[in-house]
Amino acid sequence: MKYTFLPHTADIKFKAYGKTLNQAFENAALAISKILAKENKVKTNITKDIELEGIDQKSLFYNFLEEIIFLFDAEHFIVSKASIKITKYKLTAKLKGDNASNYQGLDHIKAATYAEMHIKKTQKGWEVQAVVDV
């Protein structure tokens, strides 16, 4: 299981999982895309390289989610696959996806939030959780 959506009163809450922290972040990107794309299957026609930093793991995760939302809003880019490398509080990623205007019925995310956010090492690997404002 890459991610799951959890009940929330007003927004959308999800958990993403991975054997490594990198993989948990990659699967969080897929969860964001699932929210945005709904039932559309997003192609991998465009590649974008990004670099981000944070002051801790949570801020790095928040900044990553915000970047995915920004790319959708500002550049009409929707992610279909992410390859991530995290070194302490720095992230480099190769994002593959497509132009969002190629798809119909997409949703919108206003912003990521720190509400109920966590990053945990578990017996199976890593788990990240976030709530996004829709």
BALOBA-1460 file (C-alpha; in Angstrom, 3 decimals):
// residues 134
<rec num="1" residu="m" x="0.000" y="0.000" z="0.000"/>
<rec num="2" residu="k" x="1.463" y="3.351" z="-1.072"/>
<rec num="3" residu="y" x="-1.012" y="5.677" z="0.658"/>
<rec num="4" residu="t" x="-4.410" y="5.798" z="2.330"/>
<rec num="5" residu="f" x="-6.956" y="8.537" z="2.769"/>
<rec num="6" residu="l" x="-8.341" y="9.085" z="6.254"/>
<rec num="7" residu="p" x="-11.575" y="10.688" z="7.473"/>
<rec num="8" residu="h" x="-11.443" y="14.443" z="8.061"/>
<rec num="9" residu="t" x="-14.263" y="16.906" z="8.727"/>
<rec num="10" residu="a" x="-13.390" y="19.614" z="6.207"/>
<rec num="11" residu="d" x="-10.153" y="18.853" z="4.389"/>
<rec num="12" residu="i" x="-8.332" y="15.805" z="3.017"/>
<rec num="13" residu="k" x="-6.026" y="13.782" z="5.260"/>
<rec num="14" residu="f" x="-3.706" y="11.045" z="4.045"/>
<rec num="15" residu="k" x="-0.885" y="8.779" z="5.118"/>
<rec num="16" residu="a" x="1.836" y="7.653" z="2.737"/>
<rec num="17" residu="y" x="4.169" y="4.755" z="3.368"/>
<rec num="18" residu="g" x="7.575" y="3.605" z="2.223"/>
<rec num="19" residu="k" x="10.441" y="1.319" z="3.100"/>
<rec num="20" residu="t" x="12.596" y="4.465" z="3.118"/>
<rec num="21" residu="l" x="11.810" y="8.097" z="3.905"/>
<rec num="22" residu="n" x="12.471" y="8.875" z="0.227"/>
<rec num="23" residu="q" x="9.815" y="6.355" z="-0.804"/>
<rec num="24" residu="a" x="7.291" y="7.693" z="1.731"/>
<rec num="25" residu="f" x="7.720" y="11.201" z="0.234"/>
<rec num="26" residu="e" x="7.397" y="9.750" z="-3.289"/>
<rec num="27" residu="n" x="4.122" y="8.092" z="-2.320"/>
<rec num="28" residu="a" x="2.889" y="11.320" z="-0.695"/>
<rec num="29" residu="a" x="3.368" y="12.976" z="-4.106"/>
<rec num="30" residu="l" x="1.174" y="10.240" z="-5.610"/>
<rec num="31" residu="a" x="-1.488" y="10.865" z="-2.957"/>
<rec num="32" residu="i" x="-1.526" y="14.585" z="-3.836"/>
<rec num="33" residu="s" x="-1.843" y="13.694" z="-7.524"/>
<rec num="34" residu="k" x="-4.703" y="11.309" z="-6.758"/>
<rec num="35" residu="i" x="-6.558" y="14.178" z="-5.053"/>
<rec num="36" residu="l" x="-5.922" y="16.537" z="-7.982"/>
<rec num="37" residu="a" x="-6.423" y="14.083" z="-10.844"/>
<rec num="38" residu="k" x="-9.390" y="12.234" z="-9.326"/>
<rec num="39" residu="e" x="-9.873" y="9.235" z="-11.620"/>
<rec num="40" residu="n" x="-7.623" y="10.474" z="-14.449"/>
<rec num="41" residu="k" x="-4.492" y="8.436" z="-15.150"/>
<rec num="42" residu="v" x="-1.697" y="10.988" z="-15.534"/>
<rec num="43" residu="k" x="0.928" y="10.369" z="-18.217"/>
<rec num="44" residu="t" x="4.675" y="10.999" z="-17.881"/>
<rec num="45" residu="n" x="5.346" y="13.431" z="-20.728"/>
<rec num="46" residu="i" x="7.216" y="16.128" z="-18.754"/>
<rec num="47" residu="t" x="10.105" y="15.959" z="-16.273"/>
<rec num="48" residu="k" x="10.868" y="18.607" z="-13.665"/>
<rec num="49" residu="d" x="13.830" y="18.702" z="-11.292"/>
<rec num="50" residu="i" x="13.340" y="20.393" z="-7.937"/>
<rec num="51" residu="e" x="15.491" y="21.121" z="-4.888"/>
<rec num="52" residu="l" x="14.062" y="22.101" z="-1.511"/>
<rec num="53" residu="e" x="15.258" y="22.603" z="2.024"/>
<rec num="54" residu="g" x="13.661" y="22.714" z="5.431"/>
<rec num="55" residu="i" x="14.760" y="23.386" z="8.987"/>
<rec num="56" residu="d" x="13.590" y="19.901" z="10.037"/>
<rec num="57" residu="q" x="11.802" y="16.897" z="8.502"/>
<rec num="58" residu="k" x="8.329" y="18.371" z="8.954"/>
<rec num="59" residu="s" x="9.194" y="21.655" z="7.269"/>
<rec num="60" residu="l" x="10.872" y="19.733" z="4.446"/>
<rec num="61" residu="f" x="7.726" y="17.613" z="3.983"/>
<rec num="62" residu="y" x="5.506" y="20.721" z="4.116"/>
<rec num="63" residu="n" x="7.712" y="22.533" z="1.565"/>
<rec num="64" residu="f" x="7.602" y="19.487" z="-0.713"/>
<rec num="65" residu="l" x="3.799" y="19.305" z="-0.647"/>
<rec num="66" residu="e" x="3.560" y="23.052" z="-1.243"/>
<rec num="67" residu="e" x="5.907" y="22.768" z="-4.242"/>
<rec num="68" residu="i" x="3.717" y="20.085" z="-5.836"/>
<rec num="69" residu="i" x="0.649" y="22.283" z="-5.289"/>
<rec num="70" residu="f" x="2.518" y="25.334" z="-6.654"/>
<rec num="71" residu="l" x="3.600" y="23.452" z="-9.789"/>
<rec num="72" residu="f" x="-0.022" y="22.486" z="-10.401"/>
<rec num="73" residu="d" x="-1.361" y="26.019" z="-9.822"/>
<rec num="74" residu="a" x="1.364" y="28.064" z="-11.518"/>
<rec num="75" residu="e" x="2.712" y="25.766" z="-14.221"/>
<rec num="76" residu="h" x="-0.255" y="23.409" z="-14.787"/>
<rec num="77" residu="f" x="2.032" y="20.461" z="-14.017"/>
<rec num="78" residu="i" x="0.567" y="17.353" z="-12.405"/>
<rec num="79" residu="v" x="2.853" y="14.671" z="-11.000"/>
<rec num="80" residu="s" x="2.529" y="11.018" z="-11.972"/>
<rec num="81" residu="k" x="5.830" y="9.758" z="-10.554"/>
<rec num="82" residu="a" x="8.497" y="11.085" z="-8.203"/>
<rec num="83" residu="s" x="12.058" y="9.990" z="-7.589"/>
<rec num="84" residu="i" x="13.359" y="11.592" z="-4.403"/>
<rec num="85" residu="k" x="16.624" y="11.791" z="-2.509"/>
<rec num="86" residu="i" x="16.626" y="13.276" z="0.986"/>
<rec num="87" residu="t" x="19.852" y="14.209" z="2.722"/>
<rec num="88" residu="k" x="19.166" y="15.479" z="6.240"/>
<rec num="89" residu="y" x="16.832" y="18.442" z="5.577"/>
<rec num="90" residu="k" x="17.462" y="18.830" z="1.840"/>
<rec num="91" residu="l" x="15.443" y="17.178" z="-0.911"/>
<rec num="92" residu="t" x="16.225" y="16.733" z="-4.579"/>
<rec num="93" residu="a" x="13.582" y="15.224" z="-6.815"/>
<rec num="94" residu="k" x="12.886" y="14.302" z="-10.386"/>
<rec num="95" residu="l" x="9.160" y="14.680" z="-10.940"/>
<rec num="96" residu="k" x="7.497" y="13.161" z="-13.973"/>
<rec num="97" residu="g" x="4.029" y="14.114" z="-15.057"/>
<rec num="98" residu="d" x="2.004" y="16.007" z="-17.604"/>
<rec num="99" residu="n" x="0.306" y="19.272" z="-18.428"/>
<rec num="100" residu="a" x="-2.855" y="19.429" z="-16.303"/>
<rec num="101" residu="s" x="-4.787" y="21.056" z="-19.156"/>
<rec num="102" residu="n" x="-4.723" y="17.649" z="-20.893"/>
<rec num="103" residu="y" x="-7.196" y="16.335" z="-18.311"/>
<rec num="104" residu="q" x="-10.788" y="17.167" z="-17.397"/>
<rec num="105" residu="g" x="-12.543" y="17.342" z="-14.042"/>
<rec num="106" residu="l" x="-9.452" y="17.991" z="-11.943"/>
<rec num="107" residu="d" x="-9.745" y="19.072" z="-8.331"/>
<rec num="108" residu="h" x="-7.919" y="21.841" z="-6.494"/>
<rec num="109" residu="i" x="-5.848" y="21.996" z="-3.304"/>
<rec num="110" residu="k" x="-5.504" y="25.385" z="-1.632"/>
<rec num="111" residu="a" x="-2.505" y="24.540" z="0.537"/>
<rec num="112" residu="a" x="-0.686" y="22.012" z="2.648"/>
<rec num="113" residu="t" x="-1.018" y="22.395" z="6.418"/>
<rec num="114" residu="y" x="0.948" y="21.393" z="9.491"/>
<rec num="115" residu="a" x="-2.292" y="20.163" z="11.094"/>
<rec num="116" residu="e" x="-1.966" y="16.521" z="12.186"/>
<rec num="117" residu="m" x="1.302" y="16.227" z="10.213"/>
<rec num="118" residu="h" x="3.749" y="13.580" z="11.295"/>
<rec num="119" residu="i" x="6.737" y="11.684" z="10.011"/>
<rec num="120" residu="k" x="7.430" y="8.382" z="11.748"/>
<rec num="121" residu="k" x="9.823" y="5.507" z="11.447"/>
<rec num="122" residu="t" x="7.837" y="2.294" z="11.887"/>
<rec num="123" residu="q" x="8.675" y="-1.411" z="12.023"/>
<rec num="124" residu="k" x="7.860" y="-1.639" z="8.293"/>
<rec num="125" residu="g" x="9.687" y="1.529" z="7.229"/>
<rec num="126" residu="w" x="8.379" y="5.103" z="7.191"/>
<rec num="127" residu="e" x="4.983" y="6.776" z="7.448"/>
<rec num="128" residu="v" x="4.166" y="10.397" z="6.646"/>
<rec num="129" residu="q" x="0.811" y="12.030" z="7.296"/>
<rec num="130" residu="a" x="-0.598" y="15.357" z="6.160"/>
<rec num="131" residu="v" x="-3.802" y="17.325" z="5.835"/>
<rec num="132" residu="v" x="-4.361" y="19.484" z="2.767"/>
<rec num="133" residu="d" x="-6.813" y="22.367" z="2.608"/>
<rec num="134" residu="v" x="-9.289" y="21.924" z="-0.239"/>
